[in-house]
Amino acid sequence: MVQSSVLGFPRIGVLRDLKKANEAYWADKISQADLLAEGKRLRLAHWKIQKDAGVDIIPSNDFAHYDHVLDHIQLFNAVPERYTSQKLAPIDEYFAMGRGHQKGGVDVPALEMVKWFDSNYHYVKPTLQDNQTFSLAKDPKPVREFLEAKEAGFVTRPVLVGPVSFLALGKADRGSSVNPITLLDKLIPVYVELLKALKAAGAESVQIDEPILVFDLAPEVKAAFKPAYEAISTLGSAAPSVVVATYFGDIVHNFDVLPAFARVQGLHIDLVRNPEQLEPVLKQLGPKQILSAGVVDGRNIWKNDFQKSIALVKTAIAALGADRVIVSTSSSLLHTPHTLTSEKKLPAEVYDWFAFATEKTKEVAILAKAVTNPEAVRAELDANAATIKARSESTRTNDPKVKERQAKVTPEQHNRKSHFDTRYAQQKAHLKLPLFPTTTIGSFPQTQEIRVQRNKFTKGDISEAQYDEFIRKEIDLAVQIQDELDLDVYVHGEPERNDMVQYFGERLTGYVFTTHAWVQSYGSRCVRPPIIVGDISRPLPMTVKESKYAASISKKPMKGMLTGPVTCLRWSFPRNDVHQSVQCQQLALALRDEVVDLEKNGIFVIQVDEPALREGLPLRKGSERDAYLKWAVDSFKLATAGVEDSTQIHSHFCYSEFQDFFHAIAALDADVLSIENSKSDAKLLKVFIDEDYPRHIGPGVYDIHSPRIPSEDEFKQRISEMLQFLRPDQLWINPDCGLKTRKWDEVKGALTHMVNAAKYFREQQQKA
């Protein structure tokens, strides 16, 4: 009999319950007991959803108050000494690693946080020492949550991050030189102890995630799988059976690793991302091993095409037999919203096209039945076929005018009028900026009052004129504060914007929007991605009104703020019926019109953010990556190249792990790049020297994800480190990212120190 499974379920709850509980705890509004009770309530609710849907194999330990990798850092007692020495309660130590802690005499920054593969989810990097040790936590979370489920009547399969992935995704701490993978011998005994504890608790099976198998792996990482899984396999009946899970790509290029899994129960593969890997993988399985077939998309919101999925699963059944096949989600459903039933305002036509996490649990259960007894689910199969047909024939998806404009795009439209040296000379004369110019990345705090007024406007409780007046007052405040801080390039603060992608999507054709389809980005940060359902165009200007007003009251250059085409694509739920390069070019043409209109209205510094450029990079080197970088870079250039030389184009990138595609960063031809850098070693900036990068750079000097306020000396130290790799005339001073999630007292304190530090180095250069 074919079984169904889910690799993981969203944590945040139907109404962002976890976000609200975490933030209430951080604000001392609820107790630790209340916070933990809310976590338990959510876990029980999520297990019930899956059981009621008919899912056979339900995950546990997929819940996290902040991040599942951070859970494992604490689970293995791999917490750096700077946190353990503070003697915080375990939950406070946990949050300190995730978001920093500056309270009660304790002042520690957060650990580094980076994107989880090519998703918009962020994980906390394991940060390891030269003398690193590991041990199992006294009350292991996977065991505790398995027993919690068991007591409530749910039979679950605990989920663990695999030992090789845990180490390979980590890094050496500052001052350490350890290669994390060399710590495997120290870590494996902890996994063995944990698996024995899970077996003793009654767990019959565990899911061990080894997603790094989709990467091109270094030889020492490949070699680590054999000793790791030999140690696990030799436990025999003393441990649960193991299903090794991979996702976000294919594993064919790592088939030489599969013998390491010869004695595990089975293997999960992502057949949404790479269906072509099915038959090669089937040939590699042992005579008794099962295949977990990931055919329901864990990354997007479109209804499953049952006909296509059934064909894939039947291919597996033909090779292995029904008892050795599991129908599953392609990955954890962490990346999808909670439930479609919360959406009351979607057009009926498109509502029928979608499936969120709760609906996807039903899809895996239906598919598991359909492959062996289709008549038992005939009504569901017929309804699904009708939906797939209706979407393919819908007039909502096609706009002939958009396609006609795309067909007329020329190579010349991708290039600025002049080389950077010529442009910079004009920009220098026009903008009159000092050495070490200071700016911010765009957004200022989204206060409760801003959210209240936006909600009133959305509901129709206040008029457009009243809302516009409120927004102007917020812009007045932002400009006044920047005057007081003495920044060099201002921003209007974006008080009118709900989200850096949703705001633009709401002003473009081809999008639809949800009201409750929240997805966790990191910690308590949730986003509500818009959904691309058809061809994209810009009917009217999107940001000109607010930017023009801000410039009219500003003493300094005002920076226009746009989200770039790649990020608009990647941070939306994209169409799955049209190649992403087509959607990206449509977005670029819409943004090109906006850039030109901003310049016409007196905005001569324009930032087009592309934080998702790195995220969208295919996980393996090769032709797919080359093709992606070509259309992604072309899209950015198409969006930004329509202005005069005297207009300065900026772009912003989250996370500075771009050494392996730096040529593409350079090819964007932006006048100024700003990058996340505060939690990264300044030595990463060496690539700008090695590549003789000619343009200007603003490496982030402080971490905006944390509420702590760095001292002026910390800023000076960071700038001093950067000047070892960058020229003084090349360096901009700015935070890591936008300040939307911070409070005004935090922002004012940090920016005051940042500006003072910039002025200090400006004075030093003048004296030299």
C-alpha positions, 0 to 999 in steps of 0.5 A: 500500500502506498503511504503519504507523508509530509516533510514539515509543516509551517510553524507560524499558525493561521494568524501568525500566532507564533510571531505574535507570541515571540514578540510579546515575550521579547517585549516582556508582555507574556511569560516564558511559560505562556510562550512555551504553551503557545508553541505546544498549542500550535504543534498539536493543532498542526499535527491534527490538521495532517491527521485529519487530512489522512496523511500517514506519516506526520513529522515532529520536531519540524516546529521551531520558535525561531529556526530549526538549524538554531534548534540543533545548535542548542540540541548539540550544545554547540552554543558559542561560549559568548552566549553560555557565559551569560547564564541566560535561561535556555530560551533566552540563550536561544533567542540571543543567538538568533537576534542578539541580546542587549538587556539586563547587562548582557550585550551579545550580537546574533549569529550569522543568518543566511538564506536556506539554499535558494529559498527566501527562508533564513537559517542561523549558521552553526558557528564552531570553534577550534576546540569544539565539543558536542553533547546532547542536551539534557531534555532533547527537543526531538524526543520531547516533542515526539512524546508530546505528540504520542501523548496526544494520540499522534504517531509522528516521524521526528525530523533531524538535520543530518550530521553532514549537512549540519556541519557543511552548512556551518562555519568557523567562528571568528578567530577559529580556523576549523573546517567544520566537516572535520568535527564529524567524529565528535558529532556522530556519537551525539546523533547515535545517542539521540537516535537511541533516545528516540527509539526508547521513546517509541519512534519507529522511523526518523527523517534525516535531512541531508539537503546538501546532496543537491550541491556540488560537494567538496571531496571531504564532505562527500567522504563524510557520509560513509562514516556518519551513516555507517555509525547510524546503520550499525545501531540496528534495532536500537535505533529507528529506521531512517529515511534520508531526505533531499530537496531543492535539486537533483542528486544524480551527480552525487550518486557515489555517496549513495552506498553510504545509505545502503542500510537506511530504510529509504531515500526522499527526492524532490520530483517537483524541482527535478522529475528527471532524476526519478528513473536514475534514482530508482536504479540506485536503490537497494532491493528493500529500500523505499522511495519517498517521491516528492511530487507535491510542491513544498515551495509554491502555491499552485494546485498539484497536477494530479495526472502528472504526479500520478504518472511519476508515482506509478513509474516508481511503483512499477519499479519497486512495488506499492509497499516501497513507495511513499507519496510526499511533499517535495520539501517541508511546507515551511515555504507555503502559507498555512491555509487557503480557507483564510482567503476571502477576497481572492477572485473565485477563478484564481482561488481554485488554482491554489493549494496552501499547506493545509490543502497540500496535506490533502493532496498527498493523501489523495495521490496516495490513494489514487495510484492504487485505487483511483475510483476511491477518489474519482470526484477529487481527480475529476475536479483537479483535472477541471481546474488544471484545464480552466487555468490553462485556458484562462484569458487572465494569464495572457496580455498581447501588448506585454508580449509585443513590447517584449519582442521589441527589446533591443540589446542597446536598451540594456546599457547605460549611455556612458562608462562609469568614469564618465558617469561618476564625474557627472554624478560627483558634480551634480550630487556634491557628496562628501568622502565616506557618504552615509545613507540608509538602505531605504525603510524606516520603522513601520510603527504601530500607528503606520500599520493602524492607518494603513489598515484603516485605509485598506478597510475604507475607514479613512479617505485617500486624502486623509491617508495621503496626509498621514503619509506626508507627515511620516515623510516629514518626520523621516526627513527631519530625523535625517536632518538631525542625524546629518546623513548625506543621502536621504530616503523617504522611509517608505511609510506607505509600503506594506512590503518591498514586493507586495507594494509594487505587485499591487500596482502592476497588472498580472498579480493577485494578493492574499490577506492571510497567506503569511510565510516565515522569512526568519524568526518572527519576520513573516512576509505575504508574497504576492502571486503572479498569475499573468503577464505583467505591466505598469499602468501608472507610476508607483512611487513618484508621488511620495519620492517627489514630495520627499525631495521637495522638503529635503536639504540633501539628495533624496534616494528613490527606492525600488525593488528590482525585477529579480527580487520581485520575481523571487519574492513572489509566488511565480507562475509555473506555466511560463519560464521565470526569465519571461516573467523577469523581463516583464517586471524589468520593463515595468520598472524601467518606466518607473526609473525614468519617471523618477528621474523626470521628477527630480530624483537623481539617486535611485536604488533598485534592490536585488537582495534575491539575486544570490538566492535565485542562483542555481545551486550547482555550477554549469549551464543552468547557472550561466543561463540564470545569471544572463537573464537576471543581469539583463533584467536589472540592466534593462530596468535601470539603463534608461537614465542620464549619466548624472543619475546615480543607480544604487543596488542592494544585496543581502548576504555577501556570499557572492565570490563564486558569481562576482562577475555577474555582480560587476556586470550589473553596472550599478554605480553603488552597491550596498551589501550585508556584511556586518556579520561576515568577515571583512576579508570577504571584501578582498574579492573587490580588490582581486577583481579590480572592482571600479565602482563604489561599495557600501558594506553594511556596518551593523546588523539591522536584524538585531535590536542592539545598538553598536557603539561608535567604537564598533563602527570605527572598527568595522570601517577600519577593517573595510579600509584594508580592502577598499579605497576611501573614495570607494566606500559608502557607510550604511546599515546592512539592510532596511530598518523597517523592523526596528524601533526609532530609539534603536535606529537613532542610536545606531545611526548617530554612532554610524554617522559620527564614525564616518565623520571621524574617518572623513576628518582623518583623510582630510588631515592626511 
